Amino acid sequence: MGKAKKKSRHSGGASRADPTGLNGASSSNGTEEELGQRSEERIISNIMEQLQSSNPEDKVCGCQSLGNLSSLQIVQKLVLGKRMVRAVAPLLLEKDQMVQLSALGALRNLSAIDTDTAEEMVNQDIMTPIESFFATFKGQPLDSLKEQHFQLLNEAFNLTWNLIEASPTASNIFTSSDILGLCLGILGGGGGAEERANGEGGTDGDSTN
């Protein structure tokens, strides 16, 4: 009788393990959850380093990675636990528009997760940089803005809407701060709608040039 052929170690077409460890690949020793969490913590740590880099390209990569991972529950906990919103939010005021756009996109993704996440983002003072961002467009006529500016504003309006829809605190800040007036001013073409929203400039309405 011939010897039985030895099975190849690679038979059965087993798929390669997920290189990021984010899909929870099973482990025979029952520690896959711990391994997965360590992997995710390492990824979040790398993202934090990118966000704090002086290189705009690193910041863009960090924001994009954060936005892409925002749907994973354990990453959500790590992001909020490490208060990463405080690291991303100041990037709304960067001079590099790609950094601004990627930061707005990441924050928008996070704000759409659930009400608890939105509320925690407000607790991490997301509304202050949002107000400062809108203030940079104060008084600018719409016809002076470029396509990139409209992309930024679109993301910022969507982020703000997500927050005020999900978080009562964000809604209160929106109406009690200058954010509402600034938004109205931008939508009105920078022609002073923010003053009208705050009850100012009423005596100028009847004047003629």
Accessible surface in RSA format (square Angstrom, percent):
REM  Atomic radii and reference values for relative SASA: ProtOr
REM  Chains: A
REM  Algorithm: Lee & Richards
REM  Probe-radius: 1.40
REM  Slices: 20
REM RES _ NUM      All-atoms   Total-Side   Main-Chain    Non-polar    All polar
REM                ABS   REL    ABS   REL    ABS   REL    ABS   REL    ABS   REL
RES MET A   1   240.71 124.7 155.06 102.6  85.65 203.9 127.83 108.7 112.89 149.6
RES GLY A   2    73.12  90.2   0.00   N/A  73.12  90.2  40.09 110.0  33.04  74.0
RES LYS A   3   205.21 100.1 172.26 105.7  32.95  78.5 120.60 108.5  84.61  90.1
RES ALA A   4   101.78  93.6  66.34 102.4  35.44  80.6  76.99 108.4  24.79  65.7
RES LYS A   5   195.29  95.3 163.94 100.6  31.35  74.6 113.85 102.5  81.44  86.7
RES LYS A   6   190.16  92.8 167.28 102.6  22.88  54.5 117.28 105.6  72.88  77.6
RES LYS A   7   182.04  88.8 157.21  96.5  24.83  59.1 105.46  94.9  76.58  81.6
RES SER A   8    70.19  59.3  51.18  68.3  19.01  43.8  44.50  94.8  25.69  36.0
RES ARG A   9   229.09  96.2 190.72  97.2  38.37  91.3  75.63 103.4 153.46  93.0
RES HIS A  10   160.27  87.6 137.88  95.8  22.39  57.3  98.10 101.1  62.17  72.3
RES SER A  11    64.76  54.7  39.49  52.7  25.28  58.2  37.21  79.2  27.55  38.6
RES GLY A  12    81.80 100.9   0.00   N/A  81.80 100.9  42.99 118.0  38.81  86.9
RES GLY A  13    72.52  89.4   0.00   N/A  72.52  89.4  41.54 114.0  30.97  69.4
RES ALA A  14    95.83  88.1  60.96  94.1  34.87  79.3  70.74  99.6  25.09  66.5
RES SER A  15   107.11  90.5  75.93 101.3  31.18  71.8  51.31 109.3  55.80  78.2
RES ARG A  16   205.99  86.5 175.22  89.3  30.76  73.2  84.63 115.7 121.35  73.5
RES ALA A  17    74.19  68.2  57.68  89.0  16.50  37.5  65.35  92.0   8.84  23.4
RES ASP A  18    38.73  27.1  19.48  19.4  19.24  45.5  14.89  35.0  23.84  23.8
RES PRO A  19   114.00  83.1  70.86  64.6  43.14 156.8  82.69  68.3  31.31 194.6
RES THR A  20    61.62  43.8  54.93  55.7   6.70  16.0  56.98  76.5   4.65   7.0
RES GLY A  21    22.12  27.3   0.00   N/A  22.12  27.3  20.13  55.2   1.99   4.5
RES LEU A  22    24.50  13.6  13.55   9.7  10.95  27.5  13.55   9.5  10.95  29.5
RES ASN A  23   119.09  82.1  87.35  84.4  31.74  76.4  28.91  69.6  90.17  87.2
RES GLY A  24    50.97  62.9   0.00   N/A  50.97  62.9  29.87  82.0  21.10  47.3
RES ALA A  25    57.54  52.9  36.09  55.7  21.45  48.8  46.68  65.7  10.85  28.8
RES SER A  26   106.03  89.6  77.43 103.3  28.61  65.9  41.48  88.3  64.56  90.4
RES SER A  27    36.87  31.2  18.77  25.0  18.11  41.7  16.42  35.0  20.46  28.7
RES SER A  28   130.35 110.2  80.29 107.1  50.07 115.3  59.90 127.6  70.46  98.7
RES ASN A  29   104.42  72.0  73.35  70.9  31.07  74.8  41.92 100.9  62.50  60.4
RES GLY A  30    58.24  71.8   0.00   N/A  58.24  71.8  29.28  80.3  28.96  64.9
RES THR A  31    44.74  31.8  43.53  44.1   1.21   2.9  42.19  56.7   2.55   3.8
RES GLU A  32    58.08  33.3  54.66  41.4   3.42   8.1  13.42  26.0  44.65  36.5
RES GLU A  33   150.33  86.3 140.84 106.6   9.49  22.6  56.61 109.5  93.72  76.5
RES GLU A  34   104.76  60.1 100.27  75.9   4.50  10.7  37.09  71.7  67.67  55.3
RES LEU A  35    84.47  47.0  79.27  56.7   5.19  13.1  80.09  56.2   4.38  11.8
RES GLY A  36    11.74  14.5   0.00   N/A  11.74  14.5  11.40  31.3   0.33   0.7
RES GLN A  37    77.48  43.3  76.94  56.2   0.54   1.3   6.56  14.0  70.92  53.8
RES ARG A  38   126.14  53.0 122.41  62.4   3.73   8.9  59.67  81.6  66.47  40.3
RES SER A  39    13.84  11.7  13.27  17.7   0.57   1.3   8.47  18.0   5.37   7.5
RES GLU A  40    11.36   6.5  11.06   8.4   0.30   0.7   0.17   0.3  11.20   9.1
RES GLU A  41    64.10  36.8  61.68  46.7   2.42   5.8  13.86  26.8  50.24  41.0
RES ARG A  42   144.32  60.6 138.01  70.4   6.31  15.0  61.30  83.8  83.02  50.3
RES ILE A  43    36.77  20.9  36.77  27.4   0.00   0.0  36.77  26.5   0.00   0.0
RES ILE A  44     0.20   0.1   0.20   0.2   0.00   0.0   0.20   0.1   0.00   0.0
RES SER A  45    52.02  44.0  47.26  63.1   4.76  11.0  23.63  50.3  28.39  39.8
RES ASN A  46    78.40  54.1  77.01  74.4   1.38   3.3  21.71  52.3  56.68  54.8
RES ILE A  47     4.15   2.4   4.15   3.1   0.00   0.0   4.15   3.0   0.00   0.0
RES MET A  48    38.97  20.2  38.97  25.8   0.00   0.0  38.84  33.0   0.13   0.2
RES GLU A  49   116.80  67.1 107.11  81.0   9.68  23.1  40.85  79.0  75.95  62.0
RES GLN A  50    57.40  32.1  55.44  40.5   1.97   4.7  15.48  32.9  41.93  31.8
RES LEU A  51     4.80   2.7   0.05   0.0   4.74  11.9   0.05   0.0   4.74  12.8
RES GLN A  52   130.26  72.8  95.18  69.6  35.08  83.5  38.12  81.1  92.13  69.9
RES SER A  53    26.19  22.1  15.34  20.5  10.84  25.0  17.74  37.8   8.45  11.8
RES SER A  54   111.48  94.2  82.29 109.8  29.19  67.2  52.87 112.6  58.61  82.1
RES ASN A  55    65.47  45.1  61.53  59.5   3.94   9.5  17.22  41.4  48.25  46.6
RES PRO A  56    56.65  41.3  56.65  51.6   0.00   0.0  56.65  46.8   0.00   0.0
RES GLU A  57   129.97  74.6 126.85  96.0   3.12   7.4  46.01  89.0  83.96  68.5
RES ASP A  58    51.06  35.8  51.06  50.8   0.00   0.0   2.32   5.5  48.74  48.6
RES LYS A  59    25.51  12.4  25.51  15.6   0.00   0.0   3.79   3.4  21.71  23.1
RES VAL A  60    20.53  13.5  20.53  18.6   0.00   0.0  20.53  17.8   0.00   0.0
RES CYS A  61    59.54  45.0  57.49  64.1   2.05   4.8   8.49  21.5  51.06  55.1
RES GLY A  62     0.00   0.0   0.00   N/A   0.00   0.0   0.00   0.0   0.00   0.0
RES CYS A  63     0.47   0.4   0.00   0.0   0.47   1.1   0.00   0.0   0.47   0.5
RES GLN A  64    91.32  51.1  84.20  61.5   7.12  17.0  30.99  66.0  60.33  45.8
RES SER A  65    40.10  33.9  35.77  47.7   4.32  10.0  12.72  27.1  27.38  38.4
RES LEU A  66     0.22   0.1   0.22   0.2   0.00   0.0   0.22   0.2   0.00   0.0
RES GLY A  67     7.13   8.8   0.00   N/A   7.13   8.8   3.69  10.1   3.44   7.7
RES ASN A  68   117.55  81.1  91.96  88.9  25.59  61.6  26.41  63.6  91.14  88.1
RES LEU A  69    24.52  13.7  24.45  17.5   0.07   0.2  24.52  17.2   0.00   0.0
RES SER A  70     7.58   6.4   7.52  10.0   0.05   0.1   0.05   0.1   7.52  10.5
RES SER A  71    92.52  78.2  63.97  85.4  28.56  65.8  51.73 110.1  40.80  57.2
RES LEU A  72    51.97  28.9  50.59  36.2   1.38   3.5  51.97  36.5   0.00   0.0
RES GLN A  73   124.49  69.6 118.07  86.3   6.41  15.3  35.57  75.7  88.91  67.4
RES ILE A  74    55.51  31.6  52.58  39.2   2.92   7.0  53.62  38.6   1.89   5.1
RES VAL A  75     0.83   0.5   0.83   0.7   0.00   0.0   0.83   0.7   0.00   0.0
RES GLN A  76    26.46  14.8  25.78  18.8   0.68   1.6   4.23   9.0  22.24  16.9
RES LYS A  77   135.03  65.9 123.11  75.5  11.91  28.4  77.63  69.9  57.39  61.1
RES LEU A  78    20.00  11.1  18.64  13.3   1.36   3.4  20.00  14.0   0.00   0.0
RES VAL A  79     0.00   0.0   0.00   0.0   0.00   0.0   0.00   0.0   0.00   0.0
RES LEU A  80    35.39  19.7  30.75  22.0   4.64  11.7  31.05  21.8   4.33  11.7
RES GLY A  81    61.46  75.8   0.00   N/A  61.46  75.8  35.73  98.0  25.73  57.6
RES LYS A  82    99.95  48.8  79.59  48.8  20.35  48.5  35.62  32.1  64.32  68.5
RES ARG A  83   101.65  42.7  97.50  49.7   4.15   9.9  46.83  64.0  54.82  33.2
RES MET A  84     0.03   0.0   0.00   0.0   0.03   0.1   0.03   0.0   0.00   0.0
RES VAL A  85     0.30   0.2   0.00   0.0   0.30   0.7   0.13   0.1   0.17   0.5
RES ARG A  86   116.97  49.1 103.68  52.8  13.29  31.7  41.85  57.2  75.12  45.5
RES ALA A  87    22.12  20.3   5.66   8.7  16.47  37.5  15.57  21.9   6.56  17.4
RES VAL A  88     0.00   0.0   0.00   0.0   0.00   0.0   0.00   0.0   0.00   0.0
RES ALA A  89     3.02   2.8   3.02   4.7   0.00   0.0   3.02   4.3   0.00   0.0
RES PRO A  90    75.01  54.7  65.43  59.6   9.58  34.8  68.08  56.2   6.94  43.1
RES LEU A  91    10.25   5.7  10.25   7.3   0.00   0.0  10.25   7.2   0.00   0.0
RES LEU A  92     0.46   0.3   0.46   0.3   0.00   0.0   0.46   0.3   0.00   0.0
RES LEU A  93    83.49  46.5  56.83  40.7  26.65  67.0  59.84  42.0  23.65  63.6
RES GLU A  94    49.87  28.6  40.42  30.6   9.45  22.5   6.83  13.2  43.04  35.1
RES LYS A  95   206.37 100.7 176.88 108.5  29.49  70.2 127.14 114.4  79.23  84.4
RES ASP A  96    54.83  38.4  44.16  44.0  10.67  25.2  18.54  43.6  36.29  36.2
RES GLN A  97    66.32  37.1  60.81  44.4   5.51  13.1  24.54  52.2  41.77  31.7
RES MET A  98   106.21  55.0 105.61  69.9   0.59   1.4  80.07  68.1  26.14  34.6
RES VAL A  99     0.00   0.0   0.00   0.0   0.00   0.0   0.00   0.0   0.00   0.0
RES GLN A 100    20.40  11.4  20.40  14.9   0.00   0.0   0.00   0.0  20.40  15.5
RES LEU A 101    47.92  26.7  45.55  32.6   2.36   5.9  45.55  32.0   2.36   6.4
RES SER A 102    13.37  11.3   2.38   3.2  10.99  25.3  11.73  25.0   1.64   2.3
RES ALA A 103     0.00   0.0   0.00   0.0   0.00   0.0   0.00   0.0   0.00   0.0
RES LEU A 104     0.42   0.2   0.42   0.3   0.00   0.0   0.42   0.3   0.00   0.0
RES GLY A 105    21.67  26.7   0.00   N/A  21.67  26.7  21.39  58.7   0.28   0.6
RES ALA A 106     2.44   2.2   0.00   0.0   2.44   5.5   0.55   0.8   1.89   5.0
RES LEU A 107     0.00   0.0   0.00   0.0   0.00   0.0   0.00   0.0   0.00   0.0
RES ARG A 108    79.40  33.3  79.35  40.4   0.05   0.1   8.76  12.0  70.63  42.8
RES ASN A 109    67.51  46.6  59.32  57.3   8.19  19.7   8.95  21.6  58.56  56.6
RES LEU A 110     0.73   0.4   0.73   0.5   0.00   0.0   0.73   0.5   0.00   0.0
RES SER A 111     2.99   2.5   0.00   0.0   2.99   6.9   0.00   0.0   2.99   4.2
RES ALA A 112    69.99  64.3  37.71  58.2  32.27  73.4  45.13  63.5  24.86  65.9
RES ILE A 113    48.18  27.4  16.48  12.3  31.70  76.4  23.97  17.3  24.22  65.7
RES ASP A 114    69.25  48.5  56.18  55.9  13.07  30.9  40.53  95.4  28.72  28.6
RES THR A 115    82.59  58.7  80.33  81.4   2.26   5.4  56.64  76.1  25.95  39.2
RES ASP A 116   113.48  79.5 107.70 107.2   5.78  13.7  30.14  70.9  83.34  83.1
RES THR A 117     4.97   3.5   4.90   5.0   0.06   0.1   0.34   0.5   4.63   7.0
RES ALA A 118     0.00   0.0   0.00   0.0   0.00   0.0   0.00   0.0   0.00   0.0
RES GLU A 119    48.90  28.1  48.90  37.0   0.00   0.0  37.27  72.1  11.63   9.5
RES GLU A 120    44.24  25.4  43.42  32.9   0.81   1.9  14.19  27.4  30.05  24.5
RES MET A 121     0.00   0.0   0.00   0.0   0.00   0.0   0.00   0.0   0.00   0.0
RES VAL A 122    10.38   6.8   2.48   2.2   7.90  19.0   2.48   2.2   7.90  21.4
RES ASN A 123    84.99  58.6  62.11  60.0  22.88  55.1  21.31  51.3  63.68  61.6
RES GLN A 124     1.98   1.1   0.00   0.0   1.98   4.7   0.00   0.0   1.98   1.5
RES ASP A 125    64.73  45.3  59.52  59.2   5.21  12.3  16.03  37.7  48.69  48.6
RES ILE A 126     0.00   0.0   0.00   0.0   0.00   0.0   0.00   0.0   0.00   0.0
RES MET A 127     5.97   3.1   5.58   3.7   0.39   0.9   5.77   4.9   0.21   0.3
RES THR A 128    74.29  52.8  71.14  72.1   3.15   7.5  53.70  72.1  20.59  31.1
RES PRO A 129    15.93  11.6  14.05  12.8   1.88   6.8  15.93  13.1   0.00   0.0
RES ILE A 130     1.85   1.1   1.33   1.0   0.52   1.3   1.85   1.3   0.00   0.0
RES GLU A 131    48.29  27.7  48.29  36.5   0.00   0.0  10.40  20.1  37.89  30.9
RES SER A 132    41.63  35.2  35.13  46.9   6.50  15.0  14.51  30.9  27.12  38.0
RES PHE A 133     1.11   0.6   1.11   0.7   0.00   0.0   1.11   0.7   0.00   0.0
RES PHE A 134     0.05   0.0   0.00   0.0   0.05   0.1   0.00   0.0   0.05   0.1
RES ALA A 135    44.73  41.1  32.69  50.4  12.04  27.4  33.02  46.5  11.72  31.0
RES THR A 136    80.06  56.9  57.50  58.3  22.56  53.8  63.00  84.6  17.06  25.8
RES PHE A 137    13.45   6.7  12.26   7.6   1.19   3.1  12.26   7.4   1.19   3.4
RES LYS A 138   116.70  56.9  93.24  57.2  23.46  55.9  44.20  39.8  72.50  77.2
RES GLY A 139    44.72  55.1   0.00   N/A  44.72  55.1  22.74  62.4  21.98  49.2
RES GLN A 140    65.38  36.6  61.60  45.0   3.78   9.0  23.44  49.9  41.95  31.8
RES PRO A 141    69.23  50.5  69.01  62.9   0.22   0.8  69.19  57.1   0.04   0.3
RES LEU A 142    68.53  38.2  64.06  45.8   4.47  11.2  64.23  45.1   4.30  11.6
RES ASP A 143   137.03  96.0  95.66  95.2  41.36  97.8  52.75 124.2  84.27  84.0
RES SER A 144    64.04  54.1  34.34  45.8  29.70  68.4  42.52  90.5  21.52  30.1
RES LEU A 145    16.94   9.4   1.76   1.3  15.19  38.2   1.76   1.2  15.19  40.9
RES LYS A 146   135.09  65.9 130.23  79.9   4.87  11.6  77.70  69.9  57.40  61.1
RES GLU A 147   127.59  73.3 116.52  88.2  11.07  26.4  45.24  87.5  82.35  67.2
RES GLN A 148    88.89  49.7  88.21  64.5   0.68   1.6  31.23  66.5  57.65  43.7
RES HIS A 149    38.96  21.3  38.96  27.1   0.00   0.0  22.34  23.0  16.62  19.3
RES PHE A 150    91.83  45.9  87.87  54.4   3.96  10.3  88.32  53.5   3.52  10.1
RES GLN A 151    80.73  45.1  75.15  54.9   5.59  13.3  28.16  59.9  52.57  39.9
RES LEU A 152     4.03   2.2   4.03   2.9   0.00   0.0   4.03   2.8   0.00   0.0
RES LEU A 153     6.08   3.4   6.08   4.4   0.00   0.0   6.08   4.3   0.00   0.0
RES ASN A 154    83.62  57.7  79.77  77.1   3.85   9.3  19.10  46.0  64.52  62.4
RES GLU A 155    33.28  19.1  33.28  25.2   0.00   0.0   2.76   5.3  30.53  24.9
RES ALA A 156     2.24   2.1   2.01   3.1   0.23   0.5   2.10   3.0   0.14   0.4
RES PHE A 157    53.35  26.7  49.48  30.6   3.87  10.1  49.83  30.2   3.52  10.1
RES ASN A 158    44.79  30.9  43.53  42.1   1.26   3.0   2.94   7.1  41.85  40.4
RES LEU A 159     0.13   0.1   0.13   0.1   0.00   0.0   0.13   0.1   0.00   0.0
RES THR A 160     5.00   3.6   5.00   5.1   0.00   0.0   4.97   6.7   0.03   0.0
RES TRP A 161   147.45  59.2 146.31  70.8   1.13   2.7 131.87  70.3  15.58  25.3
RES ASN A 162    31.50  21.7  28.19  27.2   3.32   8.0   3.59   8.6  27.91  27.0
RES LEU A 163     0.00   0.0   0.00   0.0   0.00   0.0   0.00   0.0   0.00   0.0
RES ILE A 164    32.00  18.2  20.40  15.2  11.60  27.9  20.40  14.7  11.60  31.5
RES GLU A 165   123.24  70.8  87.91  66.5  35.33  84.1  37.48  72.5  85.76  70.0
RES ALA A 166    25.25  23.2  13.53  20.9  11.72  26.7  17.49  24.6   7.76  20.6
RES SER A 167     0.71   0.6   0.00   0.0   0.71   1.6   0.45   1.0   0.26   0.4
RES PRO A 168    98.32  71.7  90.45  82.5   7.87  28.6  97.21  80.3   1.11   6.9
RES THR A 169    53.59  38.1  51.71  52.4   1.89   4.5  34.07  45.8  19.52  29.5
RES ALA A 170     0.00   0.0   0.00   0.0   0.00   0.0   0.00   0.0   0.00   0.0
RES SER A 171    42.02  35.5  41.63  55.6   0.40   0.9   8.56  18.2  33.46  46.9
RES ASN A 172    98.60  68.0  96.51  93.3   2.09   5.0  25.14  60.5  73.46  71.0
RES ILE A 173    55.24  31.4  54.66  40.7   0.58   1.4  55.24  39.8   0.00   0.0
RES PHE A 174    29.30  14.7  29.30  18.2   0.00   0.0  29.30  17.8   0.00   0.0
RES THR A 175    85.81  61.0  63.72  64.6  22.09  52.6  49.31  66.2  36.50  55.2
RES SER A 176    96.69  81.7  55.59  74.2  41.10  94.7  49.34 105.1  47.35  66.3
RES SER A 177    29.73  25.1  13.80  18.4  15.93  36.7  24.41  52.0   5.32   7.5
RES ASP A 178    77.08  54.0  76.15  75.8   0.93   2.2  11.69  27.5  65.39  65.2
RES ILE A 179     0.26   0.1   0.26   0.2   0.00   0.0   0.26   0.2   0.00   0.0
RES LEU A 180    56.90  31.7  56.90  40.7   0.00   0.0  56.90  40.0   0.00   0.0
RES GLY A 181     1.44   1.8   0.00   N/A   1.44   1.8   0.38   1.0   1.06   2.4
RES LEU A 182    12.03   6.7  10.26   7.3   1.76   4.4  10.74   7.5   1.29   3.5
RES CYS A 183     8.20   6.2   8.20   9.1   0.00   0.0   6.25  15.8   1.95   2.1
RES LEU A 184    70.85  39.5  68.60  49.1   2.25   5.6  68.70  48.3   2.14   5.8
RES GLY A 185     2.74   3.4   0.00   N/A   2.74   3.4   2.74   7.5   0.00   0.0
RES ILE A 186     7.05   4.0   5.04   3.8   2.01   4.9   6.51   4.7   0.54   1.5
RES LEU A 187   115.86  64.5  92.25  66.0  23.61  59.4  93.61  65.7  22.24  59.9
RES GLY A 188    51.04  62.9   0.00   N/A  51.04  62.9  26.06  71.5  24.98  55.9
RES GLY A 189    20.82  25.7   0.00   N/A  20.82  25.7  10.99  30.2   9.83  22.0
RES GLY A 190    15.73  19.4   0.00   N/A  15.73  19.4   1.07   2.9  14.66  32.8
RES GLY A 191    58.43  72.1   0.00   N/A  58.43  72.1  36.91 101.3  21.52  48.2
RES GLY A 192    21.00  25.9   0.00   N/A  21.00  25.9  18.41  50.5   2.58   5.8
RES ALA A 193    12.90  11.9  11.64  18.0   1.26   2.9  11.65  16.4   1.25   3.3
RES GLU A 194    12.74   7.3  12.74   9.6   0.00   0.0   7.81  15.1   4.93   4.0
RES GLU A 195    57.78  33.2  57.11  43.2   0.67   1.6  33.13  64.1  24.65  20.1
RES ARG A 196   156.89  65.9 137.08  69.9  19.81  47.2  65.66  89.7  91.23  55.3
RES ALA A 197    44.80  41.2   3.10   4.8  41.70  94.9  15.66  22.0  29.14  77.2
RES ASN A 198    77.24  53.3  46.79  45.2  30.45  73.3  18.21  43.8  59.03  57.1
RES GLY A 199    70.74  87.2   0.00   N/A  70.74  87.2  37.38 102.6  33.36  74.7
RES GLU A 200    98.29  56.4  91.53  69.2   6.76  16.1  35.63  68.9  62.66  51.2
RES GLY A 201    37.44  46.2   0.00   N/A  37.44  46.2  18.31  50.2  19.14  42.9
RES GLY A 202    64.49  79.5   0.00   N/A  64.49  79.5  43.11 118.3  21.37  47.9
RES THR A 203   130.79  93.0 103.91 105.3  26.88  64.1  91.61 123.1  39.18  59.2
RES ASP A 204    96.71  67.7  87.89  87.5   8.82  20.9  26.18  61.6  70.54  70.3
RES GLY A 205    65.47  80.7   0.00   N/A  65.47  80.7  37.25 102.2  28.22  63.2
RES ASP A 206   139.58  97.8 113.94 113.4  25.64  60.6  40.14  94.5  99.45  99.2
RES SER A 207    78.92  66.7  50.97  68.0  27.95  64.4  45.18  96.2  33.75  47.3
RES THR A 208   128.36  91.3  97.51  98.8  30.86  73.5  70.10  94.2  58.27  88.1
RES ASN A 209   203.31 140.2 128.28 124.0  75.02 180.6  69.44 167.1 133.87 129.4
END  Absolute sums over single chains surface
CHAIN  1 A    12672.9       9824.1       2848.8       6537.7       6135.2
END  Absolute sums over all chains
TOTAL         12672.9       9824.1       2848.8       6537.7       6135.2
